[in-house]
Amino acid sequence: MLTRPRLLLHLEGAGLVVLALCFYRANHFPWWLFAVLFLAPDLCMLGYLLNARWGAAIYNLAHITAGPILLVLIGYLTARPLISYGLIWSAHIGFDRLLGYGLKYPTQFRDTHLQHL
């Protein structure tokens, strides 16, 4: 199993979803907000209307874990509601990885980093 990177990335995605959901629940954030915002990062697919290079860049920016981690940290230090947004965003990224959706190459939408493993 440890020699199958694709499987490990799927498991890592599942772990991220579970962790984000646990922290979300533990902080008593509203589930309606989770339901409304869970798919919001996928709106970045609209960047593909410009071209594949811009689409991949915009999509990847919304689908790397650095953004939600930073949002959670800022929320921890300043405004607690920001934590909920970071956790929702993290859960979305984890769910994408669990399903096999990866970061995009600038060739076409279906060309992801998971397909090159």
ChimeraX attribute file (.defattr): number of C-alpha atoms within 10 A of each C-alpha:
attribute: neighborCount
match mode: 1-to-1
recipient: residues
	/A:1	7
	/A:2	7
	/A:3	7
	/A:4	9
	/A:5	12
	/A:6	19
	/A:7	16
	/A:8	14
	/A:9	19
	/A:10	21
	/A:11	16
	/A:12	16
	/A:13	24
	/A:14	20
	/A:15	16
	/A:16	22
	/A:17	23
	/A:18	15
	/A:19	16
	/A:20	21
	/A:21	17
	/A:22	12
	/A:23	14
	/A:24	21
	/A:25	13
	/A:26	9
	/A:27	13
	/A:28	9
	/A:29	15
	/A:30	11
	/A:31	11
	/A:32	9
	/A:33	12
	/A:34	19
	/A:35	11
	/A:36	10
	/A:37	14
	/A:38	19
	/A:39	14
	/A:40	13
	/A:41	18
	/A:42	14
	/A:43	11
	/A:44	17
	/A:45	18
	/A:46	13
	/A:47	16
	/A:48	18
	/A:49	9
	/A:50	9
	/A:51	13
	/A:52	18
	/A:53	17
	/A:54	16
	/A:55	23
	/A:56	24
	/A:57	19
	/A:58	19
	/A:59	23
	/A:60	18
	/A:61	15
	/A:62	21
	/A:63	25
	/A:64	16
	/A:65	17
	/A:66	11
	/A:67	14
	/A:68	23
	/A:69	16
	/A:70	14
	/A:71	20
	/A:72	22
	/A:73	15
	/A:74	15
	/A:75	17
	/A:76	13
	/A:77	11
	/A:78	11
	/A:79	11
	/A:80	14
	/A:81	14
	/A:82	18
	/A:83	25
	/A:84	24
	/A:85	21
	/A:86	23
	/A:87	25
	/A:88	25
	/A:89	29
	/A:90	28
	/A:91	27
	/A:92	24
	/A:93	27
	/A:94	28
	/A:95	21
	/A:96	19
	/A:97	23
	/A:98	22
	/A:99	13
	/A:100	18
	/A:101	20
	/A:102	21
	/A:103	24
	/A:104	23
	/A:105	18
	/A:106	17
	/A:107	13
	/A:108	14
	/A:109	16
	/A:110	13
	/A:111	16
	/A:112	18
	/A:113	14
	/A:114	17
	/A:115	13
	/A:116	7
	/A:117	10
